[in-house]
């Protein structure tokens, strides 16, 4: 039997939504619903941590739609990476979320996001009361979380993000998903790496605690910002069971 990751990378269909390519895989079994899977800064649908999340959903009969959002170094022809921003990421994800609703209007819809993809899906879920559930992997609740983490790495780490993404850097002081999380009705699960240097464990836990319907929280030992592998797959499966996905 062909493995899910091979199916995901090679046999999924690419839709073009405006300027954004969206990779979609539909399982052969009856579809439970549609997941929008949002990558982080400089992410892409074929990165290992995104494929890991996709596999967890595919194995449970969910359709997965994973866009290559604008201004990512990992997405060809997506625009200049220095133009990425928190607000831009949310706007781009919102457009794809609306497209998912229009394309599969009768299926339950769920959200998953990695890194600032987790920041984005909090906003989408807050504005969509019928969201089935939300899964966030390594999610920062605010730009300040990421700024403080870089501060502990030293001045060079801060200078790097200032140089690479000036708009993103400016929004670090104000970008905040906590109000959205407070309003979110959907059940939430968070999976993170216990050794994540960008989103420390206490920050991932704060994201989880900000939502009124938190169902599952797990920190993977020895994993960093992009968890993957058998232990991660097992934890994602447990998270989805808790979310009744």
BAFI-3210 file (N, C-alpha, C; in Angstrom, 3 decimals, decimal comma, padded with zeros to 6 digits):
// residues 245
n [1|2|3|4|5|6|7|8|9|10|11|12|13|14|15|16|17|18|19|20|21|22|23|24|25|26|27|28|29|30|31|32|33|34|35|36|37|38|39|40|41|42|43|44|45|46|47|48|49|50|51|52|53|54|55|56|57|58|59|60|61|62|63|64|65|66|67|68|69|70|71|72|73|74|75|76|77|78|79|80|81|82|83|84|85|86|87|88|89|90|91|92|93|94|95|96|97|98|99|100|101|102|103|104|105|106|107|108|109|110|111|112|113|114|115|116|117|118|119|120|121|122|123|124|125|126|127|128|129|130|131|132|133|134|135|136|137|138|139|140|141|142|143|144|145|146|147|148|149|150|151|152|153|154|155|156|157|158|159|160|161|162|163|164|165|166|167|168|169|170|171|172|173|174|175|176|177|178|179|180|181|182|183|184|185|186|187|188|189|190|191|192|193|194|195|196|197|198|199|200|201|202|203|204|205|206|207|208|209|210|211|212|213|214|215|216|217|218|219|220|221|222|223|224|225|226|227|228|229|230|231|232|233|234|235|236|237|238|239|240|241|242|243|244|245]
n.u [000,851|000,498|002,171|000,767|002,237|003,554|001,366|000,323|002,289|002,753|000,375|-001,675|-004,027|-003,578|-004,979|-005,621|-005,996|-006,729|-003,664|-002,595|-001,391|-003,095|-002,784|-004,556|-005,810|-007,961|-009,254|-009,842|-011,915|-015,171|-015,605|-014,982|-014,872|-013,533|-010,268|-008,479|-005,153|-002,635|000,468|003,514|005,619|007,686|007,006|005,636|003,439|004,669|006,530|008,106|006,847|004,328|003,365|003,266|001,114|-000,909|-000,987|-002,017|-004,652|-005,546|-005,484|-007,665|-009,797|-010,267|-010,559|-007,874|-006,729|-004,081|-002,577|-000,020|001,094|001,415|004,644|006,665|009,775|009,876|007,922|007,606|007,551|005,889|006,065|007,991|009,892|010,540|008,336|006,492|004,039|002,334|-000,390|-000,815|-000,530|-002,744|-004,813|-004,412|-004,795|-007,460|-008,774|-008,419|-009,767|-012,380|-012,695|-012,577|-014,970|-016,814|-016,298|-016,658|-019,354|-021,068|-019,702|-018,289|-015,998|-012,607|-009,694|-006,155|-002,913|000,537|003,084|003,174|001,035|-000,664|-001,240|-002,720|-004,961|-006,348|-007,585|-009,250|-010,962|-012,202|-013,858|-015,579|-018,055|-019,019|-016,866|-015,408|-013,252|-010,027|-006,613|-003,488|-000,080|002,947|002,294|002,516|001,175|001,400|003,196|005,083|005,878|007,524|009,432|010,603|011,717|013,639|015,180|016,400|018,156|020,020|021,405|021,951|020,021|017,702|018,371|018,536|015,844|014,808|016,144|015,417|012,591|011,083|008,468|007,097|008,675|008,065|005,377|005,573|005,416|002,747|001,037|-001,377|-003,003|-004,604|-007,139|-008,737|-008,551|-009,855|-012,448|-013,033|-015,035|-014,704|-013,531|-010,206|-006,930|-003,518|-000,285|003,107|006,695|008,766|011,242|011,218|012,622|011,645|008,919|008,434|007,677|005,971|004,721|003,311|001,550|000,150|-001,232|-002,995|-004,451|-005,790|-008,036|-011,478|-012,412|-010,518|-009,179|-007,049|-003,639|-000,241|003,228|006,047|008,771|012,171|011,671|011,593|010,804|009,515|007,931|008,025|007,725|007,464|006,636|005,454|003,412|001,830|001,000|-000,427|-002,513|-003,765|-004,560|-006,431|-008,337|-009,268|-010,458|-012,577|-012,358]
n.v [-001,203|002,225|004,745|007,296|009,747|009,696|009,672|012,149|014,031|013,420|012,689|014,422|017,017|020,144|023,214|026,472|029,357|032,427|033,946|031,966|028,723|025,746|022,782|019,820|016,902|014,144|011,632|008,124|006,880|007,626|011,086|012,895|015,601|018,881|020,038|022,993|023,630|025,470|026,818|028,076|031,048|031,298|028,737|025,729|023,537|021,014|020,646|018,885|018,961|019,868|017,922|015,842|016,604|016,640|013,910|012,795|013,659|012,681|009,948|009,671|010,170|012,769|015,405|017,324|020,575|022,470|025,448|027,233|029,880|033,492|035,140|033,416|031,840|029,211|028,670|028,675|031,560|033,085|035,651|038,391|037,363|039,157|040,699|039,486|039,288|039,317|040,145|040,018|037,281|036,279|037,475|036,288|033,566|033,696|034,213|031,765|030,104|031,034|030,215|027,420|027,043|027,772|025,900|023,325|023,228|021,711|020,162|019,521|021,909|022,341|023,600|023,801|024,743|025,611|027,122|030,546|030,022|028,863|031,126|032,479|030,737|030,909|033,408|032,990|030,952|032,249|034,000|032,313|030,674|028,043|026,375|023,195|022,178|023,120|022,662|023,364|023,639|024,142|026,914|030,472|032,873|035,547|038,240|039,235|037,050|035,667|037,639|037,932|035,395|035,428|037,424|036,143|034,610|036,370|039,490|039,240|037,486|038,982|041,089|039,672|038,970|041,524|042,351|040,407|040,409|043,090|044,252|042,246|042,196|044,739|044,355|042,586|043,755|044,295|042,315|040,021|037,192|036,600|037,912|036,842|034,079|034,026|034,419|032,217|029,485|026,871|023,519|023,045|021,825|021,561|020,876|020,640|021,171|020,216|021,335|023,615|026,483|028,838|029,150|028,992|026,464|027,383|029,466|028,252|026,853|028,979|029,944|027,787|027,903|030,274|029,850|029,064|026,461|024,388|021,217|019,396|019,114|018,795|018,212|017,395|015,456|016,355|017,440|020,147|023,219|022,318|019,709|016,216|012,796|009,404|009,581|012,091|011,686|009,832|011,457|013,461|011,916|011,227|013,764|014,428|012,489|013,396|015,702|014,720|014,251]
n.w [000,000|-000,775|001,031|003,226|003,205|000,767|-000,965|-000,313|-001,109|-003,826|-005,178|-004,675|-005,540|-007,188|-006,668|-007,918|-006,286|-006,798|-006,617|-005,129|-004,640|-003,797|-002,193|-002,346|-000,911|-001,172|000,750|000,020|001,326|002,761|003,146|006,063|006,645|005,896|006,165|006,692|006,401|007,678|007,028|008,599|008,927|006,140|005,442|003,851|001,962|001,631|003,613|006,322|008,865|008,234|006,485|008,329|009,975|008,039|007,324|009,669|009,623|007,137|007,598|009,166|007,570|006,666|004,325|003,124|002,790|001,879|001,664|-000,195|001,123|000,581|000,159|001,126|001,517|000,876|-000,958|-004,292|-006,416|-004,775|-003,979|-002,500|000,291|002,277|002,585|004,185|006,807|009,998|009,885|007,123|006,695|008,060|006,555|004,018|004,644|005,411|002,994|001,690|003,439|003,094|000,451|000,769|002,185|000,221|-001,759|-000,666|000,659|002,259|004,051|007,288|008,665|009,595|011,310|011,159|012,196|011,902|013,825|013,044|011,534|013,362|014,854|012,908|012,445|014,810|014,651|012,415|013,354|015,487|014,167|012,919|013,991|013,673|013,286|013,273|014,822|016,202|015,615|016,844|016,244|017,762|018,444|018,482|020,685|020,369|018,709|020,423|021,933|020,128|019,693|022,246|022,520|020,512|021,564|023,718|022,333|021,474|020,175|017,450|016,467|016,587|014,892|012,546|011,890|011,620|009,339|007,441|007,354|007,560|007,937|009,294|011,575|012,674|013,337|015,407|017,894|018,301|017,279|018,223|019,321|021,449|022,124|020,045|020,577|023,051|022,195|020,727|019,890|019,132|019,847|021,046|020,393|021,299|020,225|020,877|020,750|023,377|023,613|022,116|020,797|019,753|020,324|023,436|025,927|027,998|026,703|024,597|026,178|027,327|025,095|024,701|027,123|026,832|025,329|025,617|025,289|025,508|024,814|024,643|025,398|024,641|025,094|023,308|024,203|023,649|021,157|018,780|017,150|014,869|015,012|014,232|013,093|014,502|017,281|017,333|015,453|016,843|018,979|017,659|016,672|019,063|019,863|017,851|018,351|020,827|019,985|018,619|015,907]
ca.u [000,000|001,259|002,110|000,080|003,088|003,784|000,138|000,159|003,226|002,784|-000,910|-002,683|-004,377|-003,265|-005,940|-005,082|-006,979|-006,025|-002,242|-002,155|-001,618|-003,624|-002,657|-005,723|-005,906|-009,207|-009,104|-010,746|-013,080|-016,120|-014,934|-015,605|-014,912|-012,414|-009,313|-007,539|-003,880|-001,921|001,882|004,052|006,499|008,614|006,573|005,107|002,659|005,434|007,503|007,881|005,895|003,000|002,989|002,915|-000,256|-001,788|-001,135|-002,896|-006,027|-005,871|-005,721|-008,971|-010,834|-010,507|-009,972|-006,890|-006,363|-002,910|-002,109|001,312|000,705|002,357|005,859|007,419|010,947|009,694|006,863|008,063|006,724|004,890|006,325|009,205|009,740|010,671|007,030|005,604|003,606|001,288|-001,695|-000,898|-000,719|-004,140|-005,667|-004,269|-005,455|-008,904|-009,261|-008,478|-010,842|-013,626|-012,742|-012,928|-016,403|-017,578|-016,030|-017,244|-020,236|-021,851|-018,828|-017,714|-014,701|-011,706|-008,485|-004,900|-001,846|001,852|003,776|002,230|-000,208|-001,498|-001,706|-003,740|-006,198|-007,101|-008,435|-010,275|-011,936|-012,969|-014,852|-016,387|-018,528|-019,301|-015,629|-015,512|-012,203|-008,757|-005,364|-002,362|001,220|003,978|001,665|002,766|-000,033|001,642|004,507|006,017|006,431|008,629|010,457|011,321|012,517|014,823|016,015|017,231|019,184|021,040|021,101|022,037|018,758|016,747|018,810|018,237|014,441|014,656|016,672|014,715|011,149|010,888|007,075|006,864|009,349|007,316|004,135|005,829|005,048|001,297|000,274|-001,832|-004,144|-005,338|-008,567|-009,398|-008,650|-010,898|-013,765|-013,134|-015,953|-014,324|-012,579|-008,804|-005,811|-002,187|000,862|004,305|007,948|009,183|012,501|011,035|013,308|010,910|007,697|008,715|006,580|004,994|003,974|002,342|000,507|-000,669|-002,125|-004,023|-005,267|-006,574|-009,260|-012,414|-012,790|-009,321|-009,445|-005,865|-002,347|000,874|004,577|006,837|010,153|013,285|011,257|011,771|009,699|008,852|007,917|007,636|008,199|006,471|006,065|004,574|002,234|000,994|000,396|-001,440|-003,652|-004,463|-005,195|-007,616|-009,352|-009,840|-011,279|-013,636|-012,157]
ca.v [000,000|003,468|005,440|008,574|010,882|009,625|010,133|013,585|014,839|013,149|012,417|015,414|017,924|021,541|024,230|027,826|030,277|033,678|033,685|031,002|027,306|024,999|021,335|019,159|015,447|013,588|010,191|007,272|006,591|008,730|012,248|013,395|017,049|019,524|020,739|023,978|023,455|026,719|026,777|029,250|031,915|030,533|027,347|025,219|022,314|019,773|020,563|017,653|019,139|020,028|016,587|015,045|016,970|016,166|012,461|012,485|013,887|011,761|008,618|009,683|010,397|014,184|016,103|018,302|021,655|023,151|026,465|027,821|031,274|034,456|035,674|032,355|031,406|027,805|028,564|029,384|032,608|033,543|037,040|038,602|036,944|040,293|041,355|038,717|039,944|038,589|040,519|039,484|035,833|036,069|037,830|035,269|032,350|033,947|034,046|030,329|029,590|031,355|029,347|026,086|027,053|027,836|024,711|022,164|023,907|020,811|019,369|020,214|022,533|022,434|024,395|023,441|025,657|025,475|028,377|031,657|029,435|028,744|032,492|032,802|029,967|031,416|034,492|032,430|030,230|033,209|034,621|031,252|029,935|026,632|025,608|021,915|022,168|023,748|022,042|024,285|023,007|025,153|028,203|031,663|033,661|036,939|038,562|039,443|035,741|035,393|038,650|037,586|034,201|035,856|038,190|035,225|034,086|037,392|040,605|038,814|036,857|040,071|041,790|038,810|039,116|042,908|042,416|039,477|040,670|044,309|044,438|041,213|042,660|045,850|043,848|041,761|044,484|044,466|041,141|039,318|036,312|036,290|038,246|035,872|032,820|034,193|034,365|031,008|028,492|025,522|022,771|023,313|020,991|022,115|019,967|021,458|020,546|020,655|022,072|024,666|027,719|030,001|029,242|028,216|025,640|028,183|030,292|027,368|026,562|030,181|029,911|026,801|028,340|031,451|029,407|028,526|025,071|023,578|019,793|018,521|019,798|017,849|018,669|016,237|015,528|016,409|018,021|021,590|024,013|021,608|018,294|015,203|011,469|008,498|010,076|013,198|011,107|009,264|012,537|014,087|011,012|011,385|015,088|014,367|011,710|014,275|016,684|013,970|014,476]
ca.w [000,000|-000,825|002,307|003,118|002,858|-000,674|-001,591|-000,049|-001,874|-005,256|-005,810|-004,350|-006,621|-006,935|-007,093|-007,903|-005,714|-007,049|-006,811|-004,112|-004,919|-002,657|-002,388|-001,754|-001,035|-000,682|001,013|-000,759|002,147|002,899|003,720|007,292|006,610|005,208|007,008|006,157|007,091|007,421|007,409|009,263|008,143|005,295|005,381|002,581|002,180|001,600|004,704|007,080|009,960|007,635|006,019|009,509|010,352|006,973|007,429|010,799|009,182|006,042|008,154|009,828|006,576|006,398|003,181|003,591|001,866|002,432|000,719|-000,139|001,301|-000,007|000,783|001,794|000,747|000,506|-001,960|-005,497|-007,018|-003,805|-003,629|-001,712|001,686|003,194|002,698|005,044|008,035|010,723|009,347|005,772|006,797|008,439|005,414|002,975|005,122|005,404|001,617|001,395|004,299|002,391|-000,729|001,257|002,500|-001,026|-002,579|000,003|001,604|003,100|004,902|008,443|008,405|010,736|011,088|011,812|011,815|012,526|014,094|012,883|011,032|014,551|015,119|011,916|012,563|015,965|014,160|011,543|014,164|016,280|013,287|012,302|015,166|013,425|013,071|013,975|015,850|015,845|016,068|016,697|016,505|018,039|018,133|019,298|020,885|019,992|018,173|021,533|022,285|019,213|019,936|023,478|022,269|019,769|022,483|024,498|021,428|021,270|019,272|016,048|016,082|016,359|013,677|011,401|011,498|011,153|007,978|006,551|007,265|008,356|008,324|010,314|012,792|013,249|013,913|016,589|019,109|018,429|016,832|019,422|019,058|022,673|022,033|019,175|021,316|024,066|021,537|019,917|020,437|018,699|020,666|020,691|020,826|021,041|020,304|020,744|021,138|024,713|023,499|021,118|021,164|019,249|021,128|024,655|026,420|028,758|025,755|023,949|027,166|027,456|023,932|025,007|028,241|026,438|024,661|026,614|025,028|025,323|025,033|024,650|025,308|024,758|024,756|022,907|024,670|022,690|019,883|018,712|016,612|013,762|015,411|013,250|013,437|015,086|018,537|016,968|014,811|017,901|019,755|016,815|016,653|020,348|019,842|017,000|019,071|021,834|019,268|017,941|014,479]
c.u [000,881|001,083|001,444|000,970|003,400|002,547|000,013|001,050|003,025|001,404|-002,012|-002,893|-004,047|-004,363|-005,242|-006,195|-006,366|-004,578|-001,711|-002,420|-002,090|-003,546|-003,794|-005,630|-007,224|-009,027|-010,135|-012,012|-014,000|-015,466|-015,699|-015,807|-013,685|-011,569|-008,557|-006,287|-002,946|-000,480|002,307|004,897|007,543|008,295|006,059|004,362|003,474|006,509|007,109|006,847|004,473|002,488|002,576|001,482|-001,242|-002,039|-002,097|-004,359|-006,438|-006,202|-007,067|-010,106|-011,170|-009,855|-009,039|-006,584|-005,248|-002,386|-000,632|001,125|001,789|003,581|006,593|008,603|010,783|008,613|007,289|007,041|005,639|005,087|007,527|009,019|009,879|009,344|006,066|005,248|002,561|-000,075|-001,881|-001,147|-002,171|-005,064|-005,609|-004,960|-006,967|-009,484|-009,381|-009,583|-012,205|-013,794|-013,123|-014,429|-017,251|-017,437|-016,666|-018,231|-020,953|-021,013|-018,410|-016,333|-013,898|-010,451|-007,299|-003,828|-000,575|002,488|002,824|001,003|-001,182|-002,044|-002,857|-005,040|-006,994|-008,060|-009,563|-011,358|-012,799|-014,085|-015,764|-016,911|-018,765|-018,054|-015,669|-014,496|-010,980|-007,619|-004,239|-001,077|002,264|003,443|002,115|001,471|000,151|003,007|005,540|006,642|007,656|009,769|011,279|012,212|013,781|015,754|016,912|018,342|020,293|020,646|021,099|020,725|017,692|017,102|018,476|016,792|014,140|015,065|015,826|013,255|010,798|009,451|006,656|007,459|008,552|006,027|004,352|005,355|003,541|000,482|-000,090|-003,075|-004,987|-006,812|-009,345|-009,571|-009,732|-012,298|-014,036|-014,024|-015,498|-013,429|-011,156|-007,886|-004,513|-001,154|002,105|005,541|008,416|010,456|012,414|011,689|012,594|009,603|007,919|007,463|005,537|004,153|002,943|001,207|-000,411|-001,664|-003,298|-004,984|-006,147|-007,895|-010,200|-012,726|-011,561|-009,580|-008,184|-004,620|-001,255|002,168|005,441|008,279|011,138|012,891|011,346|010,572|008,913|008,785|007,422|008,175|007,144|005,837|005,098|003,293|001,281|000,287|-000,668|-002,695|-004,455|-005,187|-006,474|-008,724|-010,043|-010,754|-012,459|-013,588|-012,211]
c.v [001,245|004,224|006,800|009,737|010,889|010,104|011,646|014,421|014,660|013,082|013,386|016,344|019,357|022,412|025,585|028,763|031,677|033,361|032,583|029,573|026,602|023,516|020,644|017,661|014,986|012,091|009,388|006,936|007,813|009,878|012,741|014,901|017,573|020,296|021,776|023,931|024,605|026,623|028,077|030,107|031,060|029,039|026,991|023,922|021,033|019,701|019,457|017,830|019,315|018,675|015,702|015,331|016,456|014,668|012,071|012,640|012,916|010,371|008,521|010,090|011,850|014,601|017,180|019,297|022,470|024,161|026,775|029,331|032,238|034,737|034,652|031,952|029,975|027,597|029,352|030,413|033,129|035,001|037,171|038,218|038,090|041,018|040,588|039,530|039,079|038,870|039,990|037,992|035,512|036,369|036,759|033,967|032,507|033,757|032,568|029,666|029,845|030,475|027,922|026,008|027,038|026,556|023,458|022,653|022,988|019,962|020,175|020,767|022,640|023,186|023,788|024,407|025,381|026,847|029,553|031,225|029,210|030,086|032,826|032,050|030,356|032,517|033,955|031,732|031,175|033,837|033,606|030,339|028,450|025,823|024,336|021,813|022,888|022,926|023,032|023,572|024,105|026,575|029,342|032,449|035,104|037,084|038,759|038,133|035,440|036,392|038,304|036,371|034,552|036,675|037,302|034,610|035,096|038,413|040,173|038,197|037,904|040,827|040,977|038,995|040,538|043,024|041,587|039,857|041,903|044,549|043,471|041,663|043,782|045,362|042,983|042,445|044,507|043,235|040,277|038,493|036,059|036,700|037,278|034,534|032,898|034,035|033,041|029,967|027,062|024,841|022,963|022,225|021,678|021,017|020,794|020,655|021,090|021,491|023,188|025,965|028,967|030,223|028,386|027,524|026,466|029,059|029,467|027,032|027,772|030,292|028,979|027,308|029,539|031,084|028,763|027,045|024,220|022,123|018,952|019,387|018,762|018,512|017,442|016,379|015,531|016,930|019,541|022,228|023,291|020,120|017,388|013,866|010,660|009,010|011,226|012,665|010,525|010,369|013,273|013,216|011,131|012,721|015,058|013,527|012,574|015,320|016,046|014,193|013,163]
c.w [000,000|000,481|002,150|002,722|001,366|-001,430|-001,480|-000,962|-003,377|-005,912|-005,417|-005,545|-006,227|-007,523|-007,043|-007,442|-005,772|-007,372|-005,903|-004,563|-003,647|-002,975|-001,634|-001,985|-000,431|-000,459|000,240|000,015|002,188|003,655|004,944|007,252|005,901|006,204|006,190|007,021|006,713|007,931|008,088|008,333|007,427|005,280|003,997|002,852|002,236|002,674|005,675|008,181|009,441|007,121|007,189|009,954|009,315|007,077|008,545|010,405|008,077|006,578|008,857|008,871|006,305|005,088|003,728|002,479|002,512|001,420|000,887|-000,073|000,818|000,860|001,638|000,919|000,243|-000,545|-003,190|-005,979|-006,076|-003,403|-002,707|-000,247|002,683|003,396|003,602|006,289|008,720|010,088|007,928|005,766|007,140|007,258|004,329|003,383|005,108|004,007|001,253|002,221|003,652|001,157|-000,321|001,527|001,238|-001,842|-001,996|001,067|002,576|004,044|006,133|008,091|009,691|010,322|011,818|011,325|012,583|012,680|013,879|012,081|012,180|014,990|014,184|012,168|013,800|015,526|013,276|012,361|014,988|015,467|012,607|013,405|014,936|013,074|013,907|015,107|015,316|016,439|015,806|017,105|016,626|017,842|019,044|019,468|020,424|019,340|019,267|022,008|021,431|019,391|021,177|023,281|021,502|020,652|023,323|023,650|021,173|020,218|017,809|015,572|015,813|015,085|012,428|010,951|011,046|009,696|007,014|006,327|008,087|008,793|009,414|011,637|013,458|013,919|015,145|017,868|019,348|018,055|018,036|019,101|020,301|022,605|021,138|019,885|022,380|023,478|020,832|020,594|020,158|019,731|020,141|021,217|020,437|021,222|020,035|021,110|022,481|024,676|022,458|021,598|020,700|020,007|022,379|025,181|027,165|027,825|024,994|024,908|027,359|026,303|024,218|026,077|027,887|025,789|025,678|026,451|024,717|025,692|025,239|024,526|025,501|024,336|024,499|023,388|023,508|021,313|019,944|018,005|015,523|014,064|014,303|013,726|014,166|016,375|018,277|016,331|015,849|018,691|018,949|016,744|017,943|020,407|019,022|017,620|020,120|021,214|018,529|016,434|013,711]
res [x|x|x|x|x|x|x|x|x|x|x|x|x|x|x|x|x|x|x|x|x|x|x|x|x|x|x|x|x|x|x|x|x|x|x|x|x|x|x|x|x|x|x|x|x|x|x|x|x|x|x|x|x|x|x|x|x|x|x|x|x|x|x|x|x|x|x|x|x|x|x|x|x|x|x|x|x|x|x|x|x|x|x|x|x|x|x|x|x|x|x|x|x|x|x|x|x|x|x|x|x|x|x|x|x|x|x|x|x|x|x|x|x|x|x|x|x|x|x|x|x|x|x|x|x|x|x|x|x|x|x|x|x|x|x|x|x|x|x|x|x|x|x|x|x|x|x|x|x|x|x|x|x|x|x|x|x|x|x|x|x|x|x|x|x|x|x|x|x|x|x|x|x|x|x|x|x|x|x|x|x|x|x|x|x|x|x|x|x|x|x|x|x|x|x|x|x|x|x|x|x|x|x|x|x|x|x|x|x|x|x|x|x|x|x|x|x|x|x|x|x|x|x|x|x|x|x|x|x|x|x|x|x|x|x|x|x|x|x|x|x|x|x|x|x]
***
